[in-house]
């Protein structure tokens, strides 16, 4: 991934963890596409929510 831009409620005080989704725009460097990146991520394991930090970790 080259750049990740988040927008919508996730970057405002309107975020509702029970109902909000995450809106994102991702750009990849030349030669890397979404399918290749998704396949690479599948080898990283299962993402889990870190409840103390409120973030996802692998």
N, C-alpha and C positions, 0 to 999 in steps of 0.2 A: 504494500500500500504506500502510495506516495503522499496523499493528503486525505484527511478526514475532516469533514465539516458537519457539525451537528446544528440542527435548527428546530424550531417548534418549542413545545412545552418543556422539553428536557433541558433547555438552556434558559428557562424563565422561572419565575416563582409560581407558574401555573402547573408544574409537574405534579401528577398524582400517581405515585408508584403502583397503585392498584389498577389504574385504568389507562395511563398514558403509554404510548408507544415511543420508539426512538426514531426520529427522522434524521437521516444522514445522507450525505453525498460523499462518495469515495472516488478518488482518482488513483489509477495505477500507472506505474512507469511503463514505457514502451516494452512490449513483449510479454507483459503480464496482464491477464484478463481475470474477470470475476470467477470463472470456472476453475482456473489454475489456482487462484488464491483460496477458493473454498476447499479444494482438494488438499492443499497444504495445511489449512486449518484443521481439517478432519484428523490429521495425524497428531494434533496437539492435545487431544483428550477432550473431555467433556467440560464445558464451562459451568462454573458454579457461582452462585451469588454469595458474596462475602457480606453477611448481614451487618457486621460492625462498621464496614466502610461504605456499604451501599453500592458496591461495584461488583462487576463480574470478573472472575479470575479463572485461569486455566491451570 
